[in-house]
Amino acid sequence: MRFRFGLLLVLLPLLFLGSCGVKKKTLGSSSSAGGYRKDAPLSDASDARGMEFSGNKLENYANLLGVRAKDLDSKSLYMMIDDWMGTPHRMGGLDKKGVDCSGFVGMLYQKVYGKDLPRTSRDMAENIKRKYDNQLKEGDLVFFSFGGRNIDHVGIYLHNGKFVHVSTRKGVIISSLKDAWFAKYFTRCGTPSS
């Protein structure tokens, strides 16, 4: 009986750390999940704080990413991101009430690119053509290991070091690989295998 209880005490924390469940420590930010304008993309990237946004959604994303609107390869990608922006994190969730990182990435990938991905970030990471971070293109996957050596978080690369993902505190958000927190735990990246 003690063995089973001890095993449960060891396995329970691992279950919570397995996929998107590790909370990010945050530095001060001028935007919060409840305090952004609906016509503006939500970002915690340090170089995006204080940016002004207009009513044109694609222009907003282009400005946030430091590119021209015509450089956004998949307009449907940004429209879907915009539709889900700010949706809260919920482990195992797959709807607007809450979604987790791998659920969001898998759903987005299926709708935008017509590809089915594995359900967990760890399995997604095993099914990619690996790249160096300087080779990343819009739509590639970026992986993190917040809880130790196993991959437990995934996002979709956009442009100029920015990626969209589901934050446990802020929900669907755009962040930067260059920000210290993400740079520290960035583990792997690449294009999903066909």
C-alpha positions, -999 to +999 in steps of 0.1 A: +000+000+000+028+024+009+045+016-024+014+026-044+009+058-025+046+067-030+044+059-067+012+081-069+031+110-052+059+107-077+037+103-108+011+130-100+035+160-104+049+145-136+014+143-150+008+180-144+042+189-160+037+167-190+021+192-214+018+230-212+012+228-174+043+247-163+036+283-154+058+310-168+074+335-145+066+369-160+083+402-160+062+433-160+041+437-192+020+466-204-006+441-218-026+416-199-052+391-209-080+414-199-064+448-208-059+446-246-079+461-274-098+435-294-084+449-327-048+444-315-028+412-314-019+402-278+019+399-272+042+395-243+073+400-265+095+426-249+101+444-282+063+447-288+053+464-256+037+498-261+031+493-298+000+510-313-023+490-336-049+501-362-081+484-373-065+463-401-057+429-386-031+417-411-013+451-408-014+447-370+003+413-372+028+424-398+038+454-376+041+432-345+063+407-365+084+434-382+074+425-417+052+438-445+016+425-447+025+409-481+053+389-464+027+370-443+026+337-462-007+323-449-034+349-443-057+322-429-031+314-403-033+350-389-071+351-392-073+319-371-047+332-346-068+364-343-100+345-338-084+325-309-063+353-295-066+355-257-085+322-254-075+309-219-053+279-212-071+247-201-053+214-200-069+190-225-091+218-239-100+221-275-125+250-277-129+287-270-136+280-233-100+268-230-072+251-250-038+237-243-007+242-264-006+210-283-044+211-289-042+246-303-012+238-325-028+206-338-062+222-345-046+252-362-023+230-383-053+209-394-074+239-404-047+260-420-024+234-435-046+204-438-021+182-418-029+161-388-003+163-360+001+140-329-019+152-298+010+159-275+039+183-278+064+155-270+050+133-299+049+163-322+086+169-315+094+133-326+077+139-359+095+169-374+123+175-398+146+193-375+160+228-383+183+253-367+165+283-353+180+306-380+163+284-407+128+287-393+099+297-416+063+307-409+044+276-398+073+257-383+070+243-348+091+254-318+094+233-287+103+240-251+112+220-220+100+239-190+097+210-166+131+193-171+145+173-200+112+163-217+095+185-242+063+199-226+053+230-247+049+238-284+042+269-305+040+279-341+068+301-355+057+333-373+085+357-383+115+374-367+117+352-337+080+355-328+058+325-323+021+319-312+014+296-284-009+291-254+005+306-222-008+291-190-013+326-176-023+346-207-039+321-230-033+323-268-005+349-272+024+359-294+058+357-277+095+360-287+121+333-288+146+361-279+130+369-246+151+354-218+124+330-205+118+313-238+155+314-249+164+295-217+139+266-223+139+265-262+147+229-270+140+220-306+123+233-338+114+221-373+088+214-399+062+187-393+069+155-413+043+147-440 
